[in-house]
Amino acid sequence: MLRQALLLLHLLAAMAWMGGMFFAYFCLRPSAAEVLEPPKRLPLWLATLGRFLRYMSVAVVLILASGLGMLLPAGFQAAPAGWHLMFALGLVMAGVYAYIHLALLPRLRAHCAASTWPAAAQVLNAIRKLVALNLALGVIVVVAAVSAR
C-alpha cells in the first residue's frame, strides 16, 4: 500500500513538472513572442515562472522523496539499472531546477523591475535553454522507467 501511494505521488508530481515545462516551452513561449513585445512579455514570464516554480518546489521534493522511498526498500544493488538512471537524472534535474529558481529567477525579477529588457531577455533565454535540457532529461527518465519494468 505504501509503495502504491509513493508511486502515485511520484507520478502526479512528475506529470505536473513535465507537463508544465512542455506547456511553457512549446505553447506559452511561442504565443507570448508572437503577441507581446518584450516590455509586456518579460513580466508575463516572470509572473508565470514565479507561480510555476513555487508549485514545482513541492513537486521536486515529492519526486525525490518518493523515488528514494521506493528505491531504498529494494536496495541500491538489487535495483534495476533504469532506477539508478532515473535517480541520477532526477538529481541533475533537481539541480537545474534549483539553479533556475534560486539564481536565474531573481535576476529576471531584478531586470524586469529595472526595465532592463535586453538583460532580462538574456536571463529568460538562459532559463529557456535549461528548461529544454530538463525536458529532454525528463524524457530520458520516462524511457528509463519503461525499460526498468
PyMOL CGO cylinders between C-alpha atoms (Angstrom):
from pymol import cmd
from pymol.cgo import CYLINDER

trace = [
    CYLINDER, 0.00, 0.00, 0.00, 2.82, 2.43, 0.85, 0.3, 1, 1, 1, 1, 1, 1,
    CYLINDER, 2.82, 2.43, 0.85, 4.56, 1.69, -2.45, 0.3, 1, 1, 1, 1, 1, 1,
    CYLINDER, 4.56, 1.69, -2.45, 1.39, 2.49, -4.41, 0.3, 1, 1, 1, 1, 1, 1,
    CYLINDER, 1.39, 2.49, -4.41, 0.97, 5.77, -2.52, 0.3, 1, 1, 1, 1, 1, 1,
    CYLINDER, 0.97, 5.77, -2.52, 4.60, 6.71, -3.18, 0.3, 1, 1, 1, 1, 1, 1,
    CYLINDER, 4.60, 6.71, -3.18, 4.24, 5.79, -6.85, 0.3, 1, 1, 1, 1, 1, 1,
    CYLINDER, 4.24, 5.79, -6.85, 1.07, 7.87, -7.15, 0.3, 1, 1, 1, 1, 1, 1,
    CYLINDER, 1.07, 7.87, -7.15, 2.72, 10.93, -5.57, 0.3, 1, 1, 1, 1, 1, 1,
    CYLINDER, 2.72, 10.93, -5.57, 5.79, 10.39, -7.74, 0.3, 1, 1, 1, 1, 1, 1,
    CYLINDER, 5.79, 10.39, -7.74, 3.79, 10.20, -10.96, 0.3, 1, 1, 1, 1, 1, 1,
    CYLINDER, 3.79, 10.20, -10.96, 1.49, 13.12, -10.16, 0.3, 1, 1, 1, 1, 1, 1,
    CYLINDER, 1.49, 13.12, -10.16, 4.42, 15.38, -9.30, 0.3, 1, 1, 1, 1, 1, 1,
    CYLINDER, 4.42, 15.38, -9.30, 6.36, 14.27, -12.39, 0.3, 1, 1, 1, 1, 1, 1,
    CYLINDER, 6.36, 14.27, -12.39, 3.33, 14.86, -14.62, 0.3, 1, 1, 1, 1, 1, 1,
    CYLINDER, 3.33, 14.86, -14.62, 2.93, 18.39, -13.24, 0.3, 1, 1, 1, 1, 1, 1,
    CYLINDER, 2.93, 18.39, -13.24, 6.62, 19.17, -13.75, 0.3, 1, 1, 1, 1, 1, 1,
    CYLINDER, 6.62, 19.17, -13.75, 6.96, 17.67, -17.23, 0.3, 1, 1, 1, 1, 1, 1,
    CYLINDER, 6.96, 17.67, -17.23, 3.59, 18.97, -18.37, 0.3, 1, 1, 1, 1, 1, 1,
    CYLINDER, 3.59, 18.97, -18.37, 4.37, 22.45, -17.13, 0.3, 1, 1, 1, 1, 1, 1,
    CYLINDER, 4.37, 22.45, -17.13, 7.72, 22.51, -18.89, 0.3, 1, 1, 1, 1, 1, 1,
    CYLINDER, 7.72, 22.51, -18.89, 6.15, 21.21, -22.11, 0.3, 1, 1, 1, 1, 1, 1,
    CYLINDER, 6.15, 21.21, -22.11, 3.39, 23.83, -21.95, 0.3, 1, 1, 1, 1, 1, 1,
    CYLINDER, 3.39, 23.83, -21.95, 5.82, 26.66, -21.21, 0.3, 1, 1, 1, 1, 1, 1,
    CYLINDER, 5.82, 26.66, -21.21, 8.30, 25.69, -23.90, 0.3, 1, 1, 1, 1, 1, 1,
    CYLINDER, 8.30, 25.69, -23.90, 6.03, 24.66, -26.75, 0.3, 1, 1, 1, 1, 1, 1,
    CYLINDER, 6.03, 24.66, -26.75, 2.84, 26.68, -26.14, 0.3, 1, 1, 1, 1, 1, 1,
    CYLINDER, 2.84, 26.68, -26.14, 3.34, 29.77, -23.96, 0.3, 1, 1, 1, 1, 1, 1,
    CYLINDER, 3.34, 29.77, -23.96, 6.78, 30.74, -25.28, 0.3, 1, 1, 1, 1, 1, 1,
    CYLINDER, 6.78, 30.74, -25.28, 5.89, 30.97, -28.99, 0.3, 1, 1, 1, 1, 1, 1,
    CYLINDER, 5.89, 30.97, -28.99, 2.49, 32.53, -28.26, 0.3, 1, 1, 1, 1, 1, 1,
    CYLINDER, 2.49, 32.53, -28.26, 3.95, 35.21, -25.99, 0.3, 1, 1, 1, 1, 1, 1,
    CYLINDER, 3.95, 35.21, -25.99, 6.67, 36.01, -28.54, 0.3, 1, 1, 1, 1, 1, 1,
    CYLINDER, 6.67, 36.01, -28.54, 4.05, 36.27, -31.28, 0.3, 1, 1, 1, 1, 1, 1,
    CYLINDER, 4.05, 36.27, -31.28, 1.62, 38.51, -29.39, 0.3, 1, 1, 1, 1, 1, 1,
    CYLINDER, 1.62, 38.51, -29.39, 3.61, 40.57, -26.88, 0.3, 1, 1, 1, 1, 1, 1,
    CYLINDER, 3.61, 40.57, -26.88, 6.53, 42.99, -27.06, 0.3, 1, 1, 1, 1, 1, 1,
    CYLINDER, 6.53, 42.99, -27.06, 9.39, 42.40, -24.57, 0.3, 1, 1, 1, 1, 1, 1,
    CYLINDER, 9.39, 42.40, -24.57, 8.19, 45.04, -22.05, 0.3, 1, 1, 1, 1, 1, 1,
    CYLINDER, 8.19, 45.04, -22.05, 4.97, 43.02, -21.71, 0.3, 1, 1, 1, 1, 1, 1,
    CYLINDER, 4.97, 43.02, -21.71, 6.29, 39.54, -22.45, 0.3, 1, 1, 1, 1, 1, 1,
    CYLINDER, 6.29, 39.54, -22.45, 9.11, 39.50, -19.88, 0.3, 1, 1, 1, 1, 1, 1,
    CYLINDER, 9.11, 39.50, -19.88, 6.91, 40.45, -16.89, 0.3, 1, 1, 1, 1, 1, 1,
    CYLINDER, 6.91, 40.45, -16.89, 4.43, 37.79, -18.04, 0.3, 1, 1, 1, 1, 1, 1,
    CYLINDER, 4.43, 37.79, -18.04, 7.23, 35.23, -17.94, 0.3, 1, 1, 1, 1, 1, 1,
    CYLINDER, 7.23, 35.23, -17.94, 8.35, 36.46, -14.54, 0.3, 1, 1, 1, 1, 1, 1,
    CYLINDER, 8.35, 36.46, -14.54, 4.85, 36.11, -13.10, 0.3, 1, 1, 1, 1, 1, 1,
    CYLINDER, 4.85, 36.11, -13.10, 4.30, 32.73, -14.75, 0.3, 1, 1, 1, 1, 1, 1,
    CYLINDER, 4.30, 32.73, -14.75, 7.65, 31.29, -13.71, 0.3, 1, 1, 1, 1, 1, 1,
    CYLINDER, 7.65, 31.29, -13.71, 7.26, 32.63, -10.18, 0.3, 1, 1, 1, 1, 1, 1,
    CYLINDER, 7.26, 32.63, -10.18, 4.00, 30.74, -9.76, 0.3, 1, 1, 1, 1, 1, 1,
    CYLINDER, 4.00, 30.74, -9.76, 5.12, 27.62, -11.59, 0.3, 1, 1, 1, 1, 1, 1,
    CYLINDER, 5.12, 27.62, -11.59, 8.42, 27.31, -9.73, 0.3, 1, 1, 1, 1, 1, 1,
    CYLINDER, 8.42, 27.31, -9.73, 6.72, 27.67, -6.33, 0.3, 1, 1, 1, 1, 1, 1,
    CYLINDER, 6.72, 27.67, -6.33, 4.47, 24.72, -7.16, 0.3, 1, 1, 1, 1, 1, 1,
    CYLINDER, 4.47, 24.72, -7.16, 7.41, 22.80, -8.53, 0.3, 1, 1, 1, 1, 1, 1,
    CYLINDER, 7.41, 22.80, -8.53, 9.28, 23.26, -5.24, 0.3, 1, 1, 1, 1, 1, 1,
    CYLINDER, 9.28, 23.26, -5.24, 6.74, 20.88, -3.76, 0.3, 1, 1, 1, 1, 1, 1,
    CYLINDER, 6.74, 20.88, -3.76, 6.78, 18.62, -6.84, 0.3, 1, 1, 1, 1, 1, 1,
    CYLINDER, 6.78, 18.62, -6.84, 10.57, 18.26, -6.89, 0.3, 1, 1, 1, 1, 1, 1,
    CYLINDER, 10.57, 18.26, -6.89, 10.69, 17.38, -3.19, 0.3, 1, 1, 1, 1, 1, 1,
    CYLINDER, 10.69, 17.38, -3.19, 7.87, 14.85, -3.68, 0.3, 1, 1, 1, 1, 1, 1,
    CYLINDER, 7.87, 14.85, -3.68, 9.60, 13.29, -6.70, 0.3, 1, 1, 1, 1, 1, 1,
    CYLINDER, 9.60, 13.29, -6.70, 12.93, 12.90, -4.93, 0.3, 1, 1, 1, 1, 1, 1,
    CYLINDER, 12.93, 12.90, -4.93, 11.43, 11.71, -1.63, 0.3, 1, 1, 1, 1, 1, 1,
    CYLINDER, 11.43, 11.71, -1.63, 9.01, 9.25, -3.22, 0.3, 1, 1, 1, 1, 1, 1,
    CYLINDER, 9.01, 9.25, -3.22, 11.68, 7.97, -5.61, 0.3, 1, 1, 1, 1, 1, 1,
    CYLINDER, 11.68, 7.97, -5.61, 14.07, 7.38, -2.76, 0.3, 1, 1, 1, 1, 1, 1,
    CYLINDER, 14.07, 7.38, -2.76, 11.23, 5.86, -0.74, 0.3, 1, 1, 1, 1, 1, 1,
    CYLINDER, 11.23, 5.86, -0.74, 10.68, 3.29, -3.49, 0.3, 1, 1, 1, 1, 1, 1,
    CYLINDER, 10.68, 3.29, -3.49, 14.38, 2.70, -4.17, 0.3, 1, 1, 1, 1, 1, 1,
    CYLINDER, 14.38, 2.70, -4.17, 15.60, 2.13, -0.62, 0.3, 1, 1, 1, 1, 1, 1,
    CYLINDER, 15.60, 2.13, -0.62, 13.43, -0.91, 0.21, 0.3, 1, 1, 1, 1, 1, 1,
    CYLINDER, 13.43, -0.91, 0.21, 14.61, -2.61, -2.98, 0.3, 1, 1, 1, 1, 1, 1,
    CYLINDER, 14.61, -2.61, -2.98, 18.21, -1.72, -2.19, 0.3, 1, 1, 1, 1, 1, 1,
    CYLINDER, 18.21, -1.72, -2.19, 20.66, 0.05, -4.47, 0.3, 1, 1, 1, 1, 1, 1,
    CYLINDER, 20.66, 0.05, -4.47, 22.41, -3.17, -5.50, 0.3, 1, 1, 1, 1, 1, 1,
    CYLINDER, 22.41, -3.17, -5.50, 19.19, -5.03, -6.31, 0.3, 1, 1, 1, 1, 1, 1,
    CYLINDER, 19.19, -5.03, -6.31, 17.55, -2.12, -8.14, 0.3, 1, 1, 1, 1, 1, 1,
    CYLINDER, 17.55, -2.12, -8.14, 17.42, -2.29, -11.94, 0.3, 1, 1, 1, 1, 1, 1,
    CYLINDER, 17.42, -2.29, -11.94, 19.83, -0.08, -13.89, 0.3, 1, 1, 1, 1, 1, 1,
    CYLINDER, 19.83, -0.08, -13.89, 16.90, 2.04, -15.06, 0.3, 1, 1, 1, 1, 1, 1,
    CYLINDER, 16.90, 2.04, -15.06, 16.13, 3.00, -11.46, 0.3, 1, 1, 1, 1, 1, 1,
    CYLINDER, 16.13, 3.00, -11.46, 19.72, 4.16, -10.97, 0.3, 1, 1, 1, 1, 1, 1,
    CYLINDER, 19.72, 4.16, -10.97, 19.49, 6.21, -14.15, 0.3, 1, 1, 1, 1, 1, 1,
    CYLINDER, 19.49, 6.21, -14.15, 16.17, 7.71, -13.03, 0.3, 1, 1, 1, 1, 1, 1,
    CYLINDER, 16.17, 7.71, -13.03, 17.58, 8.63, -9.63, 0.3, 1, 1, 1, 1, 1, 1,
    CYLINDER, 17.58, 8.63, -9.63, 20.77, 10.15, -11.04, 0.3, 1, 1, 1, 1, 1, 1,
    CYLINDER, 20.77, 10.15, -11.04, 18.94, 12.16, -13.69, 0.3, 1, 1, 1, 1, 1, 1,
    CYLINDER, 18.94, 12.16, -13.69, 16.34, 13.20, -11.12, 0.3, 1, 1, 1, 1, 1, 1,
    CYLINDER, 16.34, 13.20, -11.12, 19.12, 14.68, -9.00, 0.3, 1, 1, 1, 1, 1, 1,
    CYLINDER, 19.12, 14.68, -9.00, 20.54, 16.50, -12.05, 0.3, 1, 1, 1, 1, 1, 1,
    CYLINDER, 20.54, 16.50, -12.05, 17.08, 17.81, -12.96, 0.3, 1, 1, 1, 1, 1, 1,
    CYLINDER, 17.08, 17.81, -12.96, 16.52, 18.96, -9.38, 0.3, 1, 1, 1, 1, 1, 1,
    CYLINDER, 16.52, 18.96, -9.38, 19.84, 20.81, -9.51, 0.3, 1, 1, 1, 1, 1, 1,
    CYLINDER, 19.84, 20.81, -9.51, 18.87, 22.53, -12.77, 0.3, 1, 1, 1, 1, 1, 1,
    CYLINDER, 18.87, 22.53, -12.77, 15.50, 23.44, -11.24, 0.3, 1, 1, 1, 1, 1, 1,
    CYLINDER, 15.50, 23.44, -11.24, 17.20, 24.87, -8.13, 0.3, 1, 1, 1, 1, 1, 1,
    CYLINDER, 17.20, 24.87, -8.13, 19.57, 26.96, -10.27, 0.3, 1, 1, 1, 1, 1, 1,
    CYLINDER, 19.57, 26.96, -10.27, 16.67, 28.38, -12.27, 0.3, 1, 1, 1, 1, 1, 1,
    CYLINDER, 16.67, 28.38, -12.27, 14.59, 29.10, -9.17, 0.3, 1, 1, 1, 1, 1, 1,
    CYLINDER, 14.59, 29.10, -9.17, 17.30, 30.37, -6.84, 0.3, 1, 1, 1, 1, 1, 1,
    CYLINDER, 17.30, 30.37, -6.84, 19.73, 32.08, -9.22, 0.3, 1, 1, 1, 1, 1, 1,
    CYLINDER, 19.73, 32.08, -9.22, 18.09, 32.96, -12.53, 0.3, 1, 1, 1, 1, 1, 1,
    CYLINDER, 18.09, 32.96, -12.53, 14.57, 33.90, -11.42, 0.3, 1, 1, 1, 1, 1, 1,
    CYLINDER, 14.57, 33.90, -11.42, 15.85, 36.59, -9.01, 0.3, 1, 1, 1, 1, 1, 1,
    CYLINDER, 15.85, 36.59, -9.01, 17.99, 38.02, -11.84, 0.3, 1, 1, 1, 1, 1, 1,
    CYLINDER, 17.99, 38.02, -11.84, 14.97, 38.07, -14.14, 0.3, 1, 1, 1, 1, 1, 1,
    CYLINDER, 14.97, 38.07, -14.14, 12.95, 39.78, -11.39, 0.3, 1, 1, 1, 1, 1, 1,
    CYLINDER, 12.95, 39.78, -11.39, 15.65, 42.44, -10.89, 0.3, 1, 1, 1, 1, 1, 1,
    CYLINDER, 15.65, 42.44, -10.89, 15.97, 43.17, -14.61, 0.3, 1, 1, 1, 1, 1, 1,
    CYLINDER, 15.97, 43.17, -14.61, 12.20, 43.42, -15.03, 0.3, 1, 1, 1, 1, 1, 1,
    CYLINDER, 12.20, 43.42, -15.03, 11.96, 45.77, -12.05, 0.3, 1, 1, 1, 1, 1, 1,
    CYLINDER, 11.96, 45.77, -12.05, 14.68, 47.96, -13.59, 0.3, 1, 1, 1, 1, 1, 1,
    CYLINDER, 14.68, 47.96, -13.59, 13.11, 47.72, -17.07, 0.3, 1, 1, 1, 1, 1, 1,
    CYLINDER, 13.11, 47.72, -17.07, 16.43, 46.50, -18.47, 0.3, 1, 1, 1, 1, 1, 1,
    CYLINDER, 16.43, 46.50, -18.47, 14.72, 44.43, -21.14, 0.3, 1, 1, 1, 1, 1, 1,
    CYLINDER, 14.72, 44.43, -21.14, 17.80, 43.20, -23.09, 0.3, 1, 1, 1, 1, 1, 1,
    CYLINDER, 17.80, 43.20, -23.09, 19.36, 41.84, -19.87, 0.3, 1, 1, 1, 1, 1, 1,
    CYLINDER, 19.36, 41.84, -19.87, 16.02, 40.32, -18.83, 0.3, 1, 1, 1, 1, 1, 1,
    CYLINDER, 16.02, 40.32, -18.83, 15.76, 38.68, -22.25, 0.3, 1, 1, 1, 1, 1, 1,
    CYLINDER, 15.76, 38.68, -22.25, 19.23, 37.15, -21.81, 0.3, 1, 1, 1, 1, 1, 1,
    CYLINDER, 19.23, 37.15, -21.81, 18.25, 35.66, -18.46, 0.3, 1, 1, 1, 1, 1, 1,
    CYLINDER, 18.25, 35.66, -18.46, 14.99, 34.34, -19.89, 0.3, 1, 1, 1, 1, 1, 1,
    CYLINDER, 14.99, 34.34, -19.89, 16.94, 32.77, -22.76, 0.3, 1, 1, 1, 1, 1, 1,
    CYLINDER, 16.94, 32.77, -22.76, 19.19, 31.00, -20.25, 0.3, 1, 1, 1, 1, 1, 1,
    CYLINDER, 19.19, 31.00, -20.25, 16.09, 29.75, -18.44, 0.3, 1, 1, 1, 1, 1, 1,
    CYLINDER, 16.09, 29.75, -18.44, 14.63, 28.58, -21.77, 0.3, 1, 1, 1, 1, 1, 1,
    CYLINDER, 14.63, 28.58, -21.77, 17.74, 26.52, -22.52, 0.3, 1, 1, 1, 1, 1, 1,
    CYLINDER, 17.74, 26.52, -22.52, 17.73, 24.92, -19.08, 0.3, 1, 1, 1, 1, 1, 1,
    CYLINDER, 17.73, 24.92, -19.08, 14.03, 24.10, -19.36, 0.3, 1, 1, 1, 1, 1, 1,
    CYLINDER, 14.03, 24.10, -19.36, 14.77, 22.41, -22.70, 0.3, 1, 1, 1, 1, 1, 1,
    CYLINDER, 14.77, 22.41, -22.70, 17.56, 20.44, -21.01, 0.3, 1, 1, 1, 1, 1, 1,
    CYLINDER, 17.56, 20.44, -21.01, 15.29, 19.37, -18.15, 0.3, 1, 1, 1, 1, 1, 1,
    CYLINDER, 15.29, 19.37, -18.15, 12.53, 18.43, -20.56, 0.3, 1, 1, 1, 1, 1, 1,
    CYLINDER, 12.53, 18.43, -20.56, 14.96, 16.24, -22.54, 0.3, 1, 1, 1, 1, 1, 1,
    CYLINDER, 14.96, 16.24, -22.54, 16.29, 14.67, -19.34, 0.3, 1, 1, 1, 1, 1, 1,
    CYLINDER, 16.29, 14.67, -19.34, 12.71, 14.04, -18.24, 0.3, 1, 1, 1, 1, 1, 1,
    CYLINDER, 12.71, 14.04, -18.24, 12.02, 12.14, -21.46, 0.3, 1, 1, 1, 1, 1, 1,
    CYLINDER, 12.02, 12.14, -21.46, 15.12, 10.01, -20.81, 0.3, 1, 1, 1, 1, 1, 1,
    CYLINDER, 15.12, 10.01, -20.81, 13.83, 9.34, -17.29, 0.3, 1, 1, 1, 1, 1, 1,
    CYLINDER, 13.83, 9.34, -17.29, 10.49, 8.15, -18.67, 0.3, 1, 1, 1, 1, 1, 1,
    CYLINDER, 10.49, 8.15, -18.67, 12.30, 5.85, -21.12, 0.3, 1, 1, 1, 1, 1, 1,
    CYLINDER, 12.30, 5.85, -21.12, 14.42, 4.52, -18.26, 0.3, 1, 1, 1, 1, 1, 1,
    CYLINDER, 14.42, 4.52, -18.26, 11.27, 3.90, -16.22, 0.3, 1, 1, 1, 1, 1, 1,
    CYLINDER, 11.27, 3.90, -16.22, 9.66, 1.94, -19.04, 0.3, 1, 1, 1, 1, 1, 1,
    CYLINDER, 9.66, 1.94, -19.04, 12.81, -0.07, -19.68, 0.3, 1, 1, 1, 1, 1, 1,
    CYLINDER, 12.81, -0.07, -19.68, 13.16, -0.92, -15.96, 0.3, 1, 1, 1, 1, 1, 1,
    CYLINDER, 13.16, -0.92, -15.96, 9.82, -2.73, -15.90, 0.3, 1, 1, 1, 1, 1, 1,
]
cmd.load_cgo(trace, "trace")
